[in-house]
Structures are given as structure tokens and as C-alpha cells.
Amino acid sequence: MDKTKKILRFRTILVYLLYLYALCSCSEQREKAIKDIEAVTILVQPFKDMNSGDVEFLVKEIKKMYPKVKILDPIDLPKNCYYKPRNRYRADSIISFLSKNTNHNFVTIGLTSKDISAAKGNIKDFGIMGLGFRPGTACVASSFRLNKKNRNEQFFKVAIHKLGHTQGLQHCPEKKCFMRNAEGKNPTDEEKEFCKKCKQILMNKNWKFS
């Protein structure tokens, strides 16, 4: 092989190696960009009626699955969310309020001890434990309808369920899964964890499970 052919061969190999490097680099950057987009920060927005100890317990439990959590200063429940005929606060209005103050790559969960409600079928004002849209940037959980004996544990399960909806999870048929459909009741004592299917979806969004 003469000198000219050796130079041409070397250039060909060099160009090929540079192409592979660029391809791998772009792939890594793309994967990093996807992870950065999905790695949202959960903002916990307690309303002023909430006990600070209850909020701290809930945040501690959430962080076991998703570490990027920040507690905001307590605020008043919006007056326009109050439904005077039933002495309740409209959950959909609370979510709308929270969404307007939630920036890109953030999800806000409002926490309250007040009674909240939403329309359900033909019932215009149905009392609920929480509400979250799938997917969404905000949700709300209330401790009003929970058992006093293990209220904090139940409250965490309601909150993690609503956060699951914001991450795209739908109701799950598994009875022990956090994402089961409450069907107008309080089945939180039967819930143990996210099922394998729901857990995998969350893991793809940077949630951590032991």
C-alpha cells in the first residue's frame, strides 16, 4: 500500500470515528434533556388551616419516593373557591388557582384540613378527599374525611395518589396499589404501595424506589 492510500484510509477511519463520537454525544445529550424535562420539583403548598407537623410528616414520606420536594409558606385558601351552601371549598377551583402559580417543570400539591368537593356524575357538589387531573401541574388533598386514628398515614396515601395522577397515572385495578379507585369511599388502609406497573411508570420519570 503506497503512502497516498494509507493517508486516505487513515482519513476515512478518522471521519468514521468522529461520526460515532458525535452520534453517541447527541444520544447522551438527548437522554439527559429528556430526564431534565421529566425531573419536576414537587411544591407542597399548605394552606393556613394545616398543622405544620402533619405537613412535615407527609413531605418526609413523599421524599422516600421522590426527593425533589420543596415546602412553600402557608397561604389562605382562595375566597373564590369557597362554596357557601355546603361550607366547602371547590377542589377544581383550588387546582385552577394553584396551576396559575406553578411554573414549567414544577407540580404543586395543595394541602388543607377543610372539606373539599367536586362534581361527580349528576351530583354537583360531592365531598372528596382530593382531586388531581391526569396529567396535570397541580392537585389538592384534604384530611377532613380521614380517620383520626391514623390520619397522617391516610393523608399521605391520598396525596401520593393525587400526585400520581399529575404524573400520568390512571386508576389501578390492584386493590393494594396507591392508585386504586376510591369509588366514593376511603380504602387507604388497604393500600400498601404502588403496584409494579405504576411503579415502573414513575421510575421512568425519575421517581426512586428501594
C-alpha positions as CSV (number, residue, x, y, z in Angstrom):
1,M,0.0,0.0,0.0
2,D,1.6,3.3,-1.1
3,K,1.7,6.5,1.1
4,T,-1.3,8.1,-0.6
5,K,-3.6,5.2,0.0
6,K,-2.5,5.0,3.7
7,I,-3.4,8.6,4.2
8,L,-6.8,8.2,2.6
9,R,-7.5,5.1,4.7
10,F,-6.5,6.9,7.8
11,R,-8.8,9.9,7.0
12,T,-11.7,7.5,6.3
13,I,-11.2,5.8,9.7
14,L,-10.8,9.2,11.4
15,V,-14.0,10.6,9.9
16,Y,-15.9,7.4,10.9
17,L,-14.7,7.6,14.5
18,L,-15.7,11.3,14.7
19,Y,-19.1,10.4,13.3
20,L,-19.5,7.7,16.0
21,Y,-18.4,10.1,18.7
22,A,-20.9,12.8,17.5
23,L,-23.7,10.2,17.4
24,C,-23.0,9.0,20.9
25,S,-22.7,12.5,22.2
26,C,-26.0,13.6,20.7
27,S,-27.7,10.5,22.1
28,E,-26.4,11.2,25.6
29,Q,-27.4,14.9,25.4
30,R,-30.9,13.8,24.2
31,E,-31.3,11.4,27.1
32,K,-30.1,14.0,29.6
33,A,-32.6,16.6,28.1
34,I,-35.4,14.1,28.5
35,K,-34.5,13.4,32.1
36,D,-34.2,17.1,32.8
37,I,-37.7,17.7,31.4
38,E,-39.3,14.9,33.4
39,A,-37.4,15.6,36.7
40,V,-40.0,18.0,38.1
41,T,-39.9,19.6,41.5
42,I,-42.9,18.9,43.7
43,L,-44.1,22.0,45.5
44,V,-46.0,21.4,48.7
45,Q,-48.4,24.3,49.3
46,P,-50.0,24.1,52.7
47,F,-53.0,26.3,53.4
48,K,-53.0,28.1,56.7
49,D,-55.5,25.7,58.3
50,M,-52.9,22.9,58.1
51,N,-50.9,21.7,61.1
52,S,-47.2,22.1,60.4
53,G,-46.4,18.7,61.9
54,D,-48.8,17.0,59.5
55,V,-47.2,18.7,56.6
56,E,-43.7,17.7,57.7
57,F,-44.8,14.0,58.1
58,L,-46.3,14.0,54.6
59,V,-43.2,15.6,53.0
60,K,-40.9,13.1,54.7
61,E,-42.9,10.2,53.3
62,I,-43.0,11.7,49.8
63,K,-39.3,12.2,49.8
64,K,-38.8,8.4,50.2
65,M,-40.0,8.1,46.7
66,Y,-39.3,11.4,45.1
67,P,-36.5,13.6,46.7
68,K,-37.1,16.8,44.8
69,V,-39.7,18.3,47.2
70,K,-40.0,21.8,48.5
71,I,-42.4,23.2,51.1
72,L,-43.9,26.6,50.4
73,D,-45.0,29.1,53.1
74,P,-48.7,28.6,54.1
75,I,-51.3,30.7,52.4
76,D,-55.0,31.4,52.8
77,L,-57.5,29.3,50.8
78,P,-58.7,31.4,47.9
79,K,-62.1,33.1,48.8
80,N,-63.5,32.4,45.3
81,C,-63.1,28.6,45.9
82,Y,-65.5,28.7,48.9
83,Y,-68.9,27.1,48.3
84,K,-71.1,28.7,51.0
85,P,-74.2,26.4,50.6
86,R,-72.2,23.4,51.9
87,N,-69.5,25.2,53.8
88,R,-66.9,23.6,51.5
89,Y,-64.1,24.6,49.1
90,R,-64.3,23.6,45.4
91,A,-61.4,21.3,44.6
92,D,-61.3,22.2,40.9
93,S,-61.1,25.9,41.7
94,I,-58.3,25.3,44.1
95,I,-56.4,23.4,41.4
96,S,-57.0,26.2,38.9
97,F,-55.6,28.6,41.4
98,L,-52.5,26.5,42.1
99,S,-51.9,25.8,38.4
100,K,-51.7,29.5,37.6
101,N,-48.9,29.9,40.1
102,T,-47.0,26.7,39.0
103,N,-44.1,27.2,36.6
104,H,-42.8,24.7,34.0
105,N,-41.1,21.6,35.5
106,F,-43.0,22.0,38.8
107,V,-46.0,20.3,40.2
108,T,-47.9,21.8,43.1
109,I,-50.0,19.9,45.7
110,G,-52.3,21.9,47.9
111,L,-52.9,20.6,51.5
112,T,-55.9,21.5,53.6
113,S,-57.9,20.2,56.6
114,K,-61.1,21.8,55.2
115,D,-63.9,19.9,53.5
116,I,-63.5,20.0,49.7
117,S,-65.8,18.9,46.9
118,A,-66.2,18.4,43.1
119,A,-68.9,17.5,40.6
120,K,-69.4,13.7,40.2
121,G,-71.9,12.4,37.7
122,N,-75.2,14.0,38.4
123,I,-74.1,15.3,41.8
124,K,-72.9,18.9,41.5
125,D,-71.2,19.0,44.9
126,F,-69.7,15.7,46.0
127,G,-67.4,15.6,49.1
128,I,-64.0,14.2,48.3
129,M,-60.6,13.5,49.9
130,G,-58.6,15.0,47.0
131,L,-58.5,15.8,43.3
132,G,-55.9,15.6,40.6
133,F,-56.0,15.7,36.8
134,R,-54.1,13.3,34.5
135,P,-51.7,14.7,33.6
136,G,-51.6,18.0,35.4
137,T,-49.5,20.6,37.1
138,A,-51.4,20.8,40.4
139,C,-53.6,18.7,42.7
140,V,-55.2,19.0,46.1
141,A,-55.6,16.8,49.2
142,S,-57.8,17.2,52.2
143,S,-57.6,15.5,55.6
144,F,-61.2,16.4,56.5
145,R,-62.7,12.9,55.7
146,L,-59.9,10.8,57.1
147,N,-59.8,8.7,60.3
148,K,-58.4,10.5,63.3
149,K,-56.6,7.3,64.5
150,N,-54.1,7.1,61.5
151,R,-54.9,10.4,59.7
152,N,-51.3,11.2,58.7
153,E,-50.8,7.9,57.1
154,Q,-54.1,8.1,55.2
155,F,-53.4,11.7,54.2
156,F,-50.0,10.7,52.7
157,K,-51.8,8.0,50.6
158,V,-54.3,10.4,49.4
159,A,-51.6,12.9,48.5
160,I,-49.4,10.4,46.7
161,H,-52.4,9.2,44.7
162,K,-53.2,12.7,43.5
163,L,-49.5,13.3,42.7
164,G,-49.6,10.0,40.7
165,H,-52.4,11.4,38.6
166,T,-50.3,14.5,37.8
167,Q,-47.6,12.2,36.5
168,G,-50.0,10.5,34.1
169,L,-51.1,7.5,36.2
170,Q,-54.7,6.4,35.9
171,H,-56.7,4.4,38.4
172,C,-55.3,0.9,39.0
173,P,-57.3,-2.3,39.4
174,E,-54.8,-3.6,42.0
175,K,-56.6,-3.2,45.4
176,K,-53.3,-2.7,47.4
177,C,-51.9,-0.1,44.9
178,F,-51.9,3.6,45.9
179,M,-53.7,4.3,42.6
180,R,-56.8,2.3,43.2
181,N,-60.1,4.0,42.7
182,A,-61.6,5.1,46.0
183,E,-65.1,4.8,44.5
184,G,-66.5,7.3,46.9
185,K,-65.1,5.5,50.0
186,N,-61.9,5.6,52.0
187,P,-59.8,2.4,51.1
188,T,-56.5,3.9,52.1
189,D,-55.9,1.3,55.0
190,E,-55.9,-1.4,52.3
191,E,-53.3,0.4,50.1
192,K,-49.7,-0.7,50.7
193,E,-47.6,0.7,47.8
194,F,-47.6,1.4,44.1
195,C,-48.0,-1.8,42.1
196,K,-45.2,-2.9,39.7
197,K,-46.8,-1.4,36.7
198,C,-47.5,2.0,38.3
199,K,-44.1,2.0,39.9
200,Q,-42.3,1.4,36.6
201,I,-44.1,4.4,35.0
202,L,-43.0,6.6,37.9
203,M,-39.4,5.3,37.8
204,N,-39.3,6.4,34.1
205,K,-40.0,9.8,35.5
206,N,-37.1,9.8,38.0
207,W,-39.0,8.5,41.0
208,K,-36.9,6.4,43.3
209,F,-37.9,3.1,45.0
210,S,-35.9,0.8,47.2
